[in-house]
Amino acid sequence: MIINKDIMRGHNEHSVLAEIVNNAPLSRNEISQKVGLNKVTVSDIVGQFLDRQLVKSIGEGRSSNGSSGRKPELVEYNAEFGYTVNFSISDSQVEMLATKFDGRVLEYNVESINHQPISVILKKMDELIEQLPDFHFVNGLQAISIAIFGVVYKNEIVTSDFIDYDDVNLVDYFQDKYQVPVIIENEANLSAIFEEDFSKQELQNLVSISIHGGVGAGVIIGAHLYTGNYGQAGEIGRMLIPNTAKGQERLTKLPTFESEWSLDAIVDKACVVKKNKDYNLTMLIEDYKNHDDQIVKLIESFCYYLAIVTSHLISAYDPQMIFYNSPLIDSLPEILKNIQMKLTFLPLVPPLVMSKDVHYATLLGGASMAIHQVLHMKGTRLILHH
């Protein structure tokens, strides 16, 4: 069997860097023992990382045998190697999060877009980047990620319900302007990546349900993002909701889960029952906590249909854990208890838990994808921080 030396070298470098990112500070000897490479190979790789300032020396550690001899040099990952800029574009706002190269937040900003055309949105995104301070890192901007509410296939937007992207190619636009890799991905998929990569608990299989203005699910199978054949895996917002009282209606006439139970749809329903066009999510949450009968009934219906969707996801993917990313459920955690109770008929229900960070999950998932791409570490587990 012939082994390509360049491939082997790349594999060794990935193993060493992953060990440093995930478990530093470490000495060369400790790295050698953990990754199963000889000390000469590890020392050579670490030396190159030090030259590139991808890792940094933090001084001497304790002697492994407790002797008074020369103490080993410890190294750790240099989170200030560069930074990422990560966007999330919804129908009403564009968010931007800049992070260090270990995922830690540097800067967050949000701009209202109120259904503006993509040409206006691009200007706002450029302004947000230009307003960033000089972080004085080894390198500057290294990558850009963009989360969108829609289907993405091979880094291209296939469909989006909120914004018309037909007039511009986002990847070409930002790559040409900033000369860095640009990643586009569905926002629910990025939420799932966040739940896996920003956790010390290694999850091989998980689902992240995202309920905002749109509805979607990110699916991780075998520690890898699963997007299906054309990027449509997890598009639970398209699930049809039958009404058995009306018999067998045409499928084209059935409402979807997103049209009925997205965050916007729930608030719209509340506006109707409360006869107040200015009714909002904050008022809904407050009324629910005050046991308002109309709002309690509405949330109960939401729990019923969300439990049905959750049961389908359990049957389809059998995940270790299901995360929920929604400001409504974050404010009313009893919703999860309600769903859990509704699913007691199933033989095995995985833990149903809130996202570790409802606010930043999508943006940090984008940061993780960006960091992995720049480091050429796609498919390698890196434990990031925030």
C-alpha positions as CSV (number, residue, x, y, z in Angstrom):
1,M,0.0,0.0,0.0
2,I,1.4,3.4,-1.1
3,I,0.8,6.3,1.3
4,N,1.1,9.8,-0.1
5,K,3.5,11.7,2.1
6,D,1.7,15.0,1.7
7,I,-1.6,13.4,2.8
8,M,0.1,11.8,5.8
9,R,1.8,15.1,6.7
10,G,-1.6,16.9,6.5
11,H,-3.3,14.3,8.7
12,N,-0.5,14.5,11.3
13,E,-0.8,18.3,11.4
14,H,-4.6,18.1,11.8
15,S,-4.2,15.7,14.7
16,V,-1.6,17.8,16.5
17,L,-3.5,21.1,16.0
18,A,-6.8,19.5,17.1
19,E,-5.1,18.2,20.3
20,I,-3.7,21.7,21.0
21,V,-7.1,23.4,20.3
22,N,-9.0,21.0,22.4
23,N,-6.7,20.2,25.3
24,A,-3.9,22.8,25.7
25,P,-1.8,23.9,27.4
26,L,0.4,20.9,26.4
27,S,4.0,20.0,26.1
28,R,5.4,18.4,22.9
29,N,5.8,15.1,24.8
30,E,2.2,15.2,26.0
31,I,1.0,15.8,22.4
32,S,3.2,12.9,21.2
33,Q,1.6,10.5,23.7
34,K,-2.0,11.7,23.0
35,V,-1.9,11.6,19.1
36,G,0.5,8.6,18.8
37,L,3.2,10.3,16.8
38,N,6.9,10.3,17.6
39,K,8.4,13.3,19.4
40,V,10.5,14.4,16.4
41,T,7.5,14.6,14.1
42,V,5.4,16.4,16.8
43,S,8.3,18.8,17.5
44,D,8.7,19.7,13.8
45,I,4.9,20.3,13.4
46,V,4.7,22.4,16.6
47,G,7.7,24.4,15.5
48,Q,6.0,25.3,12.2
49,F,2.8,26.3,14.0
50,L,4.9,28.5,16.3
51,D,6.5,30.1,13.2
52,R,3.1,30.8,11.7
53,Q,1.9,32.1,15.1
54,L,-1.0,29.6,14.9
55,V,0.1,28.4,18.4
56,K,2.1,30.2,21.0
57,S,4.4,29.3,23.8
58,I,3.2,30.0,27.4
59,G,6.4,29.1,29.2
60,E,7.5,26.1,31.2
61,G,5.4,23.4,32.8
62,R,6.2,20.9,35.5
63,S,8.7,18.1,34.8
64,S,6.7,15.0,34.0
65,N,8.7,12.8,36.5
66,G,9.0,15.5,39.2
67,S,12.7,15.8,38.7
68,S,14.7,19.0,38.9
69,G,15.8,18.7,35.2
70,R,14.8,20.9,32.3
71,K,11.1,21.7,32.4
72,P,9.0,21.2,29.2
73,E,7.8,24.1,27.1
74,L,4.0,24.4,27.0
75,V,2.1,25.6,24.0
76,E,-1.5,26.6,23.3
77,Y,-3.7,27.6,20.4
78,N,-3.4,31.3,19.5
79,A,-7.0,32.5,19.4
80,E,-5.7,35.9,18.0
81,F,-4.4,34.3,14.8
82,G,-7.2,36.1,13.0
83,Y,-10.9,36.8,13.3
84,T,-14.1,35.9,11.6
85,V,-17.1,38.0,10.7
86,N,-20.5,36.2,10.7
87,F,-23.8,37.5,9.5
88,S,-27.4,36.3,9.9
89,I,-30.0,37.8,7.6
90,S,-33.7,37.7,8.4
91,D,-36.6,39.6,6.9
92,S,-36.3,42.4,9.5
93,Q,-32.7,42.7,10.5
94,V,-29.1,41.8,9.7
95,E,-26.9,40.7,12.6
96,M,-23.1,40.7,12.7
97,L,-20.8,38.9,15.1
98,A,-17.0,39.1,15.0
99,T,-15.2,36.3,16.8
100,K,-11.6,35.3,17.7
101,F,-10.3,32.1,16.1
102,D,-11.6,30.1,19.1
103,G,-15.1,31.4,18.8
104,R,-15.0,34.0,21.6
105,V,-17.0,37.1,20.8
106,L,-15.3,40.3,19.9
107,E,-18.1,42.5,18.6
108,Y,-21.8,42.3,18.0
109,N,-24.0,44.7,16.0
110,V,-27.5,44.6,14.5
111,E,-29.1,46.7,11.8
112,S,-32.8,47.0,10.9
113,I,-33.5,46.2,7.2
114,N,-37.3,46.1,7.2
115,H,-37.7,44.2,4.0
116,Q,-35.1,46.2,2.1
117,P,-33.7,44.9,-1.2
118,I,-30.5,43.0,-1.2
119,S,-28.5,46.0,-2.6
120,V,-29.3,48.0,0.5
121,I,-28.6,45.0,2.8
122,L,-25.1,44.6,1.2
123,K,-24.3,48.2,2.0
124,K,-25.3,47.8,5.6
125,M,-23.2,44.6,5.8
126,D,-20.2,46.5,4.4
127,E,-20.7,49.3,6.9
128,L,-20.8,46.8,9.8
129,I,-17.5,45.4,8.7
130,E,-15.9,48.8,8.2
131,Q,-17.0,49.9,11.6
132,L,-15.1,47.1,13.4
133,P,-12.1,48.2,15.4
134,D,-8.5,47.2,14.7
135,F,-8.2,44.0,16.8
136,H,-4.3,44.0,16.4
137,F,-4.3,40.3,15.7
138,V,-1.6,38.3,13.9
139,N,-3.7,38.4,10.8
140,G,-6.9,40.4,10.0
141,L,-10.2,39.1,8.7
142,Q,-9.8,35.5,7.7
143,A,-13.4,34.4,6.7
144,I,-17.0,35.5,6.4
145,S,-20.1,33.3,7.1
146,I,-23.6,34.2,6.2
147,A,-26.7,32.5,7.7
148,I,-29.9,32.7,5.7
149,F,-33.5,31.5,6.2
150,G,-33.8,29.2,3.2
151,V,-32.3,26.2,1.4
152,V,-28.6,26.3,0.7
153,Y,-26.8,23.8,-1.6
154,K,-23.1,23.7,-2.2
155,N,-22.7,27.2,-0.8
156,E,-25.4,28.7,-3.1
157,I,-28.8,29.9,-2.1
158,V,-31.5,27.7,-3.7
159,T,-34.6,29.3,-2.1
160,S,-35.4,32.0,0.5
161,D,-38.9,33.0,1.6
162,F,-37.8,36.4,3.0
163,I,-35.3,38.0,0.7
164,D,-34.8,38.0,-3.1
165,Y,-31.1,37.2,-3.6
166,D,-31.4,36.7,-7.4
167,D,-29.7,40.0,-8.2
168,V,-26.4,39.2,-6.4
169,N,-24.1,36.3,-5.7
170,L,-23.2,36.8,-2.0
171,V,-20.1,34.6,-2.2
172,D,-18.6,36.4,-5.2
173,Y,-19.5,39.8,-3.8
174,F,-17.7,39.3,-0.4
175,Q,-14.8,37.2,-1.8
176,D,-14.0,39.8,-4.4
177,K,-14.2,42.6,-1.9
178,Y,-12.4,41.1,1.1
179,Q,-10.3,38.3,-0.4
180,V,-11.3,35.7,2.2
181,P,-13.4,32.5,2.1
182,V,-17.2,33.1,2.3
183,I,-19.5,30.5,3.6
184,I,-23.3,30.5,3.2
185,E,-25.5,28.1,5.2
186,N,-29.0,27.7,6.4
187,E,-29.5,29.2,9.9
188,A,-30.9,26.1,11.5
189,N,-28.0,24.0,10.2
190,L,-25.6,26.5,11.8
191,S,-27.5,26.3,15.1
192,A,-26.9,22.5,15.1
193,I,-23.2,23.1,14.4
194,F,-23.1,25.4,17.3
195,E,-24.6,22.9,19.7
196,E,-22.0,20.3,18.7
197,D,-18.9,22.4,18.4
198,F,-19.3,24.7,21.4
199,S,-19.8,21.8,23.9
200,K,-17.3,19.6,25.7
201,Q,-19.9,16.8,25.5
202,E,-19.3,15.0,22.2
203,L,-22.6,14.5,20.5
204,Q,-22.6,12.3,17.4
205,N,-26.3,12.7,16.6
206,L,-28.5,15.7,17.4
207,V,-31.3,17.8,16.0
208,S,-31.6,21.6,16.6
209,I,-35.1,22.9,16.0
210,S,-35.1,26.6,15.2
211,I,-38.4,28.6,15.5
212,H,-38.1,32.3,14.6
213,G,-39.7,34.1,11.7
214,G,-39.1,30.8,9.8
215,V,-38.9,27.3,11.0
216,G,-36.2,24.7,10.4
217,A,-34.2,21.9,11.9
218,G,-30.4,21.3,11.7
219,V,-29.4,17.7,11.7
220,I,-26.0,16.2,12.8
221,I,-25.5,12.6,12.0
222,G,-22.2,10.8,12.9
223,A,-20.8,14.2,14.0
224,H,-21.3,15.7,10.5
225,L,-24.0,18.1,9.3
226,Y,-26.6,16.3,7.3
227,T,-28.2,18.4,4.6
228,G,-29.7,15.7,2.3
229,N,-29.3,15.4,-1.4
230,Y,-30.0,19.0,-2.3
231,G,-29.8,20.8,1.0
232,Q,-33.4,20.3,2.0
233,A,-32.9,18.0,5.0
234,G,-34.5,19.5,8.1
235,E,-36.9,21.8,6.3
236,I,-39.6,21.0,8.9
237,G,-41.4,24.3,8.2
238,R,-42.7,22.7,5.0
239,M,-44.4,19.8,6.8
240,L,-48.1,19.8,6.0
241,I,-50.6,20.0,8.8
242,P,-53.8,18.0,8.0
243,N,-57.2,18.8,9.5
244,T,-59.0,15.5,10.0
245,A,-62.3,17.3,10.6
246,K,-62.3,18.4,6.9
247,G,-61.5,15.0,5.5
248,Q,-59.0,14.4,2.8
249,E,-58.2,17.8,1.4
250,R,-55.9,18.4,-1.5
251,L,-52.3,18.5,-0.3
252,T,-51.8,21.9,-2.0
253,K,-54.5,23.3,0.2
254,L,-53.0,22.1,3.5
255,P,-51.1,24.7,5.6
256,T,-47.5,24.1,6.5
257,F,-46.1,24.1,10.0
258,E,-44.2,27.3,9.3
259,S,-47.3,29.1,8.0
260,E,-49.2,28.2,11.2
261,W,-46.6,28.0,13.9
262,S,-43.6,30.1,13.2
263,L,-42.9,32.9,15.7
264,D,-44.5,35.4,13.4
265,A,-47.5,33.2,12.8
266,I,-48.1,32.7,16.5
267,V,-48.0,36.5,17.2
268,D,-50.4,37.0,14.3
269,K,-52.8,34.5,15.8
270,A,-52.5,36.3,19.1
271,C,-53.2,39.7,17.5
272,V,-56.5,38.2,16.2
273,V,-57.6,36.6,19.4
274,K,-56.7,39.7,21.4
275,K,-58.2,42.0,18.8
276,N,-55.1,44.1,18.9
277,K,-53.0,44.6,15.8
278,D,-50.1,46.0,17.9
279,Y,-49.9,42.9,20.1
280,N,-46.4,41.5,20.2
281,L,-44.3,38.6,21.6
282,T,-43.5,40.4,24.8
283,M,-47.1,40.9,25.5
284,L,-47.9,37.3,24.6
285,I,-45.3,36.0,27.0
286,E,-46.6,38.2,29.8
287,D,-50.2,37.2,29.2
288,Y,-49.2,33.5,29.2
289,K,-47.5,33.9,32.6
290,N,-50.6,35.7,33.9
291,H,-52.7,32.7,32.8
292,D,-54.7,34.5,30.1
293,D,-57.1,31.9,28.8
294,Q,-56.9,32.8,25.1
295,I,-53.1,32.9,25.1
296,V,-52.8,29.7,27.2
297,K,-55.0,27.9,24.7
298,L,-52.9,29.2,21.8
299,I,-49.7,28.0,23.3
300,E,-51.3,24.7,24.0
301,S,-52.1,24.3,20.3
302,F,-48.5,25.3,19.5
303,C,-47.2,22.6,21.9
304,Y,-49.5,20.0,20.3
305,Y,-48.2,20.5,16.8
306,L,-44.6,21.0,17.9
307,A,-44.8,17.6,19.7
308,I,-46.0,16.0,16.4
309,V,-43.1,17.5,14.5
310,T,-40.7,16.4,17.3
311,S,-42.0,12.9,17.2
312,H,-41.4,12.8,13.4
313,L,-37.8,13.9,13.9
314,I,-37.2,11.3,16.6
315,S,-38.6,8.6,14.3
316,A,-36.5,9.9,11.3
317,Y,-33.1,10.5,13.0
318,D,-33.2,8.9,16.4
319,P,-30.9,11.7,17.9
320,Q,-29.1,11.6,21.2
321,M,-30.5,15.0,22.0
322,I,-32.9,17.6,20.6
323,F,-32.2,21.3,21.1
324,Y,-34.8,24.1,20.7
325,N,-33.7,27.5,19.5
326,S,-36.6,30.0,19.9
327,P,-37.0,33.2,22.0
328,L,-40.6,32.0,22.8
329,I,-39.5,28.7,24.3
330,D,-36.5,30.4,25.9
331,S,-38.9,32.7,27.8
332,L,-41.4,29.9,28.5
333,P,-39.3,26.8,29.3
334,E,-42.5,25.0,30.5
335,I,-43.3,24.5,26.8
336,L,-40.6,21.8,26.7
337,K,-42.1,20.1,29.7
338,N,-45.5,20.2,27.9
339,I,-43.9,18.6,24.8
340,Q,-42.1,16.0,26.9
341,M,-45.4,15.0,28.5
342,K,-47.1,14.7,25.1
343,L,-44.5,12.3,23.9
344,T,-44.6,9.9,26.8
345,F,-46.3,7.3,24.6
346,L,-43.0,6.9,22.6
347,P,-40.8,4.1,23.9
348,L,-37.7,6.3,24.0
349,V,-37.6,10.1,23.9
350,P,-34.2,11.8,23.9
351,P,-33.5,14.8,26.2
352,L,-35.4,17.9,24.9
353,V,-33.3,20.9,25.9
354,M,-33.0,24.6,25.2
355,S,-30.2,25.9,23.0
356,K,-27.1,26.8,25.0
357,D,-27.3,30.3,23.4
358,V,-30.5,31.3,21.7
359,H,-29.1,34.7,20.8
360,Y,-25.8,33.8,19.3
361,A,-26.2,30.1,18.2
362,T,-26.6,30.7,14.5
363,L,-23.8,33.3,14.3
364,L,-21.4,31.1,16.3
365,G,-22.2,28.1,14.2
366,G,-21.1,30.2,11.2
367,A,-17.9,31.1,13.0
368,S,-17.2,27.4,13.6
369,M,-17.6,26.6,9.9
370,A,-15.4,29.6,9.0
371,I,-12.7,28.6,11.4
372,H,-12.7,25.0,10.2
373,Q,-12.4,26.0,6.6
374,V,-9.5,28.4,7.1
375,L,-7.6,25.8,9.1
376,H,-8.5,23.1,6.6
377,M,-10.0,21.1,9.4
378,K,-13.4,20.2,8.0
379,G,-14.6,17.0,9.6
380,T,-12.2,17.4,12.6
381,R,-13.7,18.0,16.0
382,L,-12.6,21.4,17.5
383,I,-14.0,22.4,20.9
384,L,-14.7,26.1,20.6
385,H,-15.6,28.7,23.3
386,H,-17.9,31.7,23.8
